[in-house]
Amino acid sequence: MRILGITIPNEKRLDIGLTELYGIGLSRARKILDEVTIPHDKKSKDLTPDEENQIRKIVESLKIEGNLKREITANIKRLKDIKSYRGSRHMKKLPSRGQRTKTNARTLKGVKKTMGSGRRKESKT
């Protein structure tokens, strides 16, 4: 089964398989399946074409994948443009939600960069 150009795995349970789409997590996938009245443990290869179309119709009405990514990028750009505190944290590539940065914060800051070894090299003269 393909939705918006993304293949939903055939061997996984349907609620897990729908999480392949950016913007759909486990809880949202289960709500979609409840809305269409399909059991969560059904696999996508066992779906009828009618059930596939119902799921596709609901998923296409949601803001997911490229549209969601564009909206998130636009929101961050807006914060940077108005020079809010959160925007300035994004510009400096630091956490924007109050986490500590003396230690941790490695996800945003990247690999630890050592300033110097502390020892000087001795010259061979």
C-alpha positions as a Python dict, from the first residue, in 0.01 Angstrom:
ca = {
    (1, 'M'): (0, 0, 0),
    (2, 'R'): (130, 346, -91),
    (3, 'I'): (11, 676, 57),
    (4, 'L'): (150, 1007, -71),
    (5, 'G'): (442, 827, -234),
    (6, 'I'): (549, 641, 81),
    (7, 'T'): (518, 263, 95),
    (8, 'I'): (348, 121, 404),
    (9, 'P'): (526, -209, 495),
    (10, 'N'): (319, -522, 421),
    (11, 'E'): (450, -739, 706),
    (12, 'K'): (405, -488, 990),
    (13, 'R'): (84, -428, 1182),
    (14, 'L'): (-114, -146, 1025),
    (15, 'D'): (-93, 91, 1325),
    (16, 'I'): (287, 54, 1327),
    (17, 'G'): (315, 77, 948),
    (18, 'L'): (128, 409, 931),
    (19, 'T'): (398, 566, 1149),
    (20, 'E'): (629, 552, 844),
    (21, 'L'): (457, 874, 736),
    (22, 'Y'): (617, 1188, 884),
    (23, 'G'): (360, 1350, 1112),
    (24, 'I'): (175, 1030, 1206),
    (25, 'G'): (269, 871, 1535),
    (26, 'L'): (126, 566, 1704),
    (27, 'S'): (-166, 744, 1872),
    (28, 'R'): (-273, 923, 1553),
    (29, 'A'): (-242, 599, 1353),
    (30, 'R'): (-470, 422, 1601),
    (31, 'K'): (-725, 707, 1582),
    (32, 'I'): (-729, 677, 1202),
    (33, 'L'): (-787, 302, 1223),
    (34, 'D'): (-1063, 350, 1483),
    (35, 'E'): (-1232, 604, 1255),
    (36, 'V'): (-1231, 352, 968),
    (37, 'T'): (-1318, 62, 1208),
    (38, 'I'): (-1021, -157, 1112),
    (39, 'P'): (-851, -368, 1384),
    (40, 'H'): (-506, -237, 1480),
    (41, 'D'): (-333, -574, 1437),
    (42, 'K'): (-439, -619, 1074),
    (43, 'K'): (-155, -609, 820),
    (44, 'S'): (-161, -381, 517),
    (45, 'K'): (-141, -678, 276),
    (46, 'D'): (-475, -806, 416),
    (47, 'L'): (-664, -482, 345),
    (48, 'T'): (-941, -462, 90),
    (49, 'P'): (-918, -187, -174),
    (50, 'D'): (-1216, -13, -9),
    (51, 'E'): (-1038, -5, 330),
    (52, 'E'): (-720, 125, 164),
    (53, 'N'): (-916, 409, 3),
    (54, 'Q'): (-1081, 502, 334),
    (55, 'I'): (-743, 521, 509),
    (56, 'R'): (-591, 714, 217),
    (57, 'K'): (-879, 965, 224),
    (58, 'I'): (-832, 1037, 597),
    (59, 'V'): (-451, 1057, 574),
    (60, 'E'): (-459, 1293, 275),
    (61, 'S'): (-685, 1532, 470),
    (62, 'L'): (-416, 1565, 742),
    (63, 'K'): (-113, 1793, 726),
    (64, 'I'): (178, 1548, 697),
    (65, 'E'): (509, 1494, 518),
    (66, 'G'): (626, 1792, 304),
    (67, 'N'): (350, 2034, 408),
    (68, 'L'): (416, 1972, 778),
    (69, 'K'): (794, 2008, 734),
    (70, 'R'): (743, 2336, 544),
    (71, 'E'): (516, 2469, 819),
    (72, 'I'): (766, 2381, 1094),
    (73, 'T'): (1050, 2545, 898),
    (74, 'A'): (836, 2857, 845),
    (75, 'N'): (754, 2876, 1217),
    (76, 'I'): (1123, 2855, 1312),
    (77, 'K'): (1211, 3117, 1048),
    (78, 'R'): (941, 3348, 1188),
    (79, 'L'): (1087, 3312, 1539),
    (80, 'K'): (1433, 3398, 1403),
    (81, 'D'): (1300, 3698, 1207),
    (82, 'I'): (1127, 3856, 1507),
    (83, 'K'): (1441, 3784, 1712),
    (84, 'S'): (1254, 3614, 1994),
    (85, 'Y'): (1446, 3427, 2263),
    (86, 'R'): (1352, 3091, 2110),
    (87, 'G'): (1456, 3217, 1767),
    (88, 'S'): (1795, 3325, 1898),
    (89, 'R'): (1845, 2979, 2051),
    (90, 'H'): (1768, 2822, 1713),
    (91, 'M'): (2019, 3054, 1545),
    (92, 'K'): (2292, 2955, 1793),
    (93, 'K'): (2201, 2585, 1755),
    (94, 'L'): (2124, 2551, 2126),
    (95, 'P'): (1822, 2393, 2300),
    (96, 'S'): (1524, 2629, 2298),
    (97, 'R'): (1312, 2474, 2573),
    (98, 'G'): (1509, 2543, 2889),
    (99, 'Q'): (1739, 2239, 2905),
    (100, 'R'): (2081, 2267, 3063),
    (101, 'T'): (2377, 2315, 2832),
    (102, 'K'): (2683, 2285, 3058),
    (103, 'T'): (2660, 1911, 3007),
    (104, 'N'): (2427, 1724, 2771),
    (105, 'A'): (2261, 1913, 2480),
    (106, 'R'): (2470, 1699, 2244),
    (107, 'T'): (2185, 1645, 1998),
    (108, 'L'): (2185, 2010, 1894),
    (109, 'K'): (2544, 2106, 1969),
    (110, 'G'): (2697, 1805, 1795),
    (111, 'V'): (3012, 1613, 1887),
    (112, 'K'): (3213, 1752, 2177),
    (113, 'K'): (3501, 1973, 2056),
    (114, 'T'): (3801, 1973, 2288),
    (115, 'M'): (3966, 2315, 2307),
    (116, 'G'): (4321, 2194, 2375),
    (117, 'S'): (4504, 1899, 2522),
    (118, 'G'): (4659, 2099, 2806),
    (119, 'R'): (5014, 1986, 2726),
    (120, 'R'): (5262, 2153, 2496),
    (121, 'K'): (5463, 1957, 2244),
    (122, 'E'): (5833, 1950, 2310),
    (123, 'S'): (6049, 2040, 2013),
    (124, 'K'): (6335, 1815, 1902),
    (125, 'T'): (6622, 2059, 1846),
}
